[in-house]
Amino acid sequence: MNTDFDVIIVGGGPVGLLLACLLKKLGLRLRVLEKRTQPIAHSAAIGITPPSLQILKKLGLTQEFINSGLKVRDCFVHGQSGKLGCMSFRDIPDEHSFILALPQVTTIAILQNHLGAEWIETGCEVREVQQHAGHCVVRAGQREWTARHVIACDGWRSPVRQWIGMKAPARTYDLHFVMGDFIDRSGFGDEAHLFFTASGSVESFPLPCGQRRWIVQTDTHLDQPPQGLVSELTRQRTGIDVPLADQVNESVFTPRRFNCERYYDGRIILCGDAAHGMSPIGGQGMNTGFADAEFLAEIFSHGDPSPLLPAYDRFRRKAAKAAIFRAEWGMWLGTWHGLMPSMLRDLILRFLLGRESIVKRMGSFYAMLTIPFNTLQRVPQASLKPHAV
Ligand SMILES: Cc1cc2nc3c(=O)[nH]c(=O)nc-3n(C[C@H](O)[C@H](O)[C@H](O)COP(=O)(O)OP(=O)(O)OC[C@H]3O[C@@H](n4cnc5c(N)ncnc54)[C@H](O)[C@@H]3O)c2cc1C
């Protein structure tokens, strides 16, 4: 049957847009359907890791990303007993020896611009996806399209995942955070600083354009935090003055984790946060989604992607599992409350950060260089041949 498109991508977040750019390069007929009409109001994902910069190279976008962002090479860790050490990305074995700090809204803007407005339908909320023997039907209001495949990049709530009944057993952590971007007067420059204190964590990351993100742990989930909470908790826990008058935006989050039982069902494929969820504290969700997109583009390059969908499911689910675990582990260690646990954490971190060989490995670990199958290059090439599956 003739279809309107080869692929419809539901969701024009960072992962859907990157995937669209990669599929467009293959010459596929596609459309991105995105319900939003306005950009997101907060900075969300800010850390772009070296494997993602490799993926962006395929689109010739790495330099544009680097020019728009800020290179973070050092991350200082502070505990109850003062400075514990520094984790550096300077010596990681990659041509990009840094984490690029770039607000998600800028990532989206660059990808949208590269893709071209005519490939995206904004203000288009998909309400139904049906699949038939050789095609899918997608409906949004009165409008209807057909496509050979539908790729759900519609975020962690993923309506598409729910419509196909894909199980995604989730766990919500009893850990809560409020974050705000501020005009940066800290004097920290391009350094990241983590403060693990007895009364909760404070994390601080530089942003381009003279701003800095501050994330404070709170005891409960606060839908509407009292005004000035980020400033107040930062001052109490670190002694650093982050004036409320300098605050640009604010958001709250309570992390959760899940990894779908399967990343596809027939002609409907899940990608990015629709397929997996992990704590933002690890800074890996979008990067994991970028690698999903790269993998999918590869299997669509063979024509019919169906024979390689089991490989997509197997490799990308393994990669997400590792990222979910690492994000959880990092968040868990940083959020121990109370004086005794804090002193114990200080001992552990002082020991780890005092060993050069360990610090080197930590750099690669947090830069996602050691995530299994973090880019297509790390996937056994034989697994990417349709007849091999
Ligand atoms: C505070 C915070 C900090 C983070 N920091 C990092 C970080 O440093 N590094 C990192 O890698 N990750 C980070 N993350 C995670 C990252 O933000 C997500 O992993 C990323 O946004 C996932 O991208 P996505 O495109 O899969 O989904 P989303 O960004 O959620 O995009 C989904 C899109 O689908 C659209 N949509 C949904 N339903 C429909 C529908 N029915 N019809 C049409 N459109 C629809 C939505 O409007 C949205 O635009 C962070 C997250 C948070 C909350």
PDBQT file of the ligand as one rigid body, heavy atoms in Angstrom, charges set to zero:
ROOT
HETATM    1  C1  LIG A 401      16.021  18.560  35.510  1.00  0.00    +0.000 C 
HETATM    2  C2  LIG A 401      16.449  17.645  34.423  1.00  0.00    +0.000 A 
HETATM    3  C3  LIG A 401      17.782  17.627  34.058  1.00  0.00    +0.000 A 
HETATM    4  C4  LIG A 401      18.215  16.754  33.073  1.00  0.00    +0.000 A 
HETATM    5  N1  LIG A 401      19.537  16.762  32.719  1.00  0.00    +0.000 NA
HETATM    6  C5  LIG A 401      19.958  15.920  31.750  1.00  0.00    +0.000 A 
HETATM    7  C6  LIG A 401      21.316  15.978  31.277  1.00  0.00    +0.000 A 
HETATM    8  O1  LIG A 401      22.103  16.801  31.734  1.00  0.00    +0.000 OA
HETATM    9  N2  LIG A 401      21.688  15.097  30.297  1.00  0.00    +0.000 N 
HETATM   10  C7  LIG A 401      20.812  14.204  29.760  1.00  0.00    +0.000 A 
HETATM   11  O2  LIG A 401      21.214  13.416  28.901  1.00  0.00    +0.000 OA
HETATM   12  N3  LIG A 401      19.511  14.158  30.157  1.00  0.00    +0.000 NA
HETATM   13  C8  LIG A 401      19.067  14.984  31.120  1.00  0.00    +0.000 A 
HETATM   14  N4  LIG A 401      17.753  14.992  31.487  1.00  0.00    +0.000 N 
HETATM   15  C9  LIG A 401      16.807  14.083  30.821  1.00  0.00    +0.000 C 
HETATM   16  C10 LIG A 401      16.309  14.673  29.509  1.00  0.00    +0.000 C 
HETATM   17  O3  LIG A 401      15.675  15.908  29.729  1.00  0.00    +0.000 OA
HETATM   18  C11 LIG A 401      15.358  13.700  28.838  1.00  0.00    +0.000 C 
HETATM   19  O4  LIG A 401      15.951  12.422  28.823  1.00  0.00    +0.000 OA
HETATM   20  C12 LIG A 401      15.048  14.162  27.408  1.00  0.00    +0.000 C 
HETATM   21  O5  LIG A 401      14.219  15.298  27.421  1.00  0.00    +0.000 OA
HETATM   22  C13 LIG A 401      14.338  13.041  26.649  1.00  0.00    +0.000 C 
HETATM   23  O6  LIG A 401      14.091  13.494  25.354  1.00  0.00    +0.000 OA
HETATM   24  P1  LIG A 401      12.889  12.872  24.500  1.00  0.00    +0.000 P 
HETATM   25  O7  LIG A 401      12.920  13.611  23.217  1.00  0.00    +0.000 OA
HETATM   26  O8  LIG A 401      12.963  11.407  24.541  1.00  0.00    +0.000 OA
HETATM   27  O9  LIG A 401      11.568  13.244  25.338  1.00  0.00    +0.000 OA
HETATM   28  P2  LIG A 401      10.975  14.672  25.682  1.00  0.00    +0.000 P 
HETATM   29  O10 LIG A 401      12.039  15.683  25.837  1.00  0.00    +0.000 OA
HETATM   30  O11 LIG A 401      10.053  14.452  26.832  1.00  0.00    +0.000 OA
HETATM   31  O12 LIG A 401      10.140  15.063  24.404  1.00  0.00    +0.000 OA
HETATM   32  C14 LIG A 401       8.911  14.439  24.121  1.00  0.00    +0.000 C 
HETATM   33  C15 LIG A 401       8.124  15.346  23.202  1.00  0.00    +0.000 C 
HETATM   34  O13 LIG A 401       6.939  14.663  22.785  1.00  0.00    +0.000 OA
HETATM   35  C16 LIG A 401       5.875  15.578  22.782  1.00  0.00    +0.000 C 
HETATM   36  N5  LIG A 401       4.632  14.816  22.902  1.00  0.00    +0.000 N 
HETATM   37  C17 LIG A 401       4.208  14.068  23.951  1.00  0.00    +0.000 A 
HETATM   38  N6  LIG A 401       3.029  13.487  23.679  1.00  0.00    +0.000 NA
HETATM   39  C18 LIG A 401       2.683  13.865  22.423  1.00  0.00    +0.000 A 
HETATM   40  C19 LIG A 401       1.571  13.585  21.572  1.00  0.00    +0.000 A 
HETATM   41  N7  LIG A 401       0.559  12.808  21.981  1.00  0.00    +0.000 N 
HETATM   42  N8  LIG A 401       1.531  14.146  20.341  1.00  0.00    +0.000 NA
HETATM   43  C20 LIG A 401       2.557  14.946  19.921  1.00  0.00    +0.000 A 
HETATM   44  N9  LIG A 401       3.629  15.257  20.693  1.00  0.00    +0.000 NA
HETATM   45  C21 LIG A 401       3.702  14.719  21.918  1.00  0.00    +0.000 A 
HETATM   46  C22 LIG A 401       6.180  16.491  23.961  1.00  0.00    +0.000 C 
HETATM   47  O14 LIG A 401       5.514  17.737  23.840  1.00  0.00    +0.000 OA
HETATM   48  C23 LIG A 401       7.696  16.625  23.881  1.00  0.00    +0.000 C 
HETATM   49  O15 LIG A 401       8.103  17.731  23.116  1.00  0.00    +0.000 OA
HETATM   50  C24 LIG A 401      17.295  15.876  32.456  1.00  0.00    +0.000 A 
HETATM   51  C25 LIG A 401      15.939  15.920  32.822  1.00  0.00    +0.000 A 
HETATM   52  C26 LIG A 401      15.519  16.812  33.783  1.00  0.00    +0.000 A 
HETATM   53  C27 LIG A 401      14.060  16.846  34.164  1.00  0.00    +0.000 C 
ENDROOT
TORSDOF 0
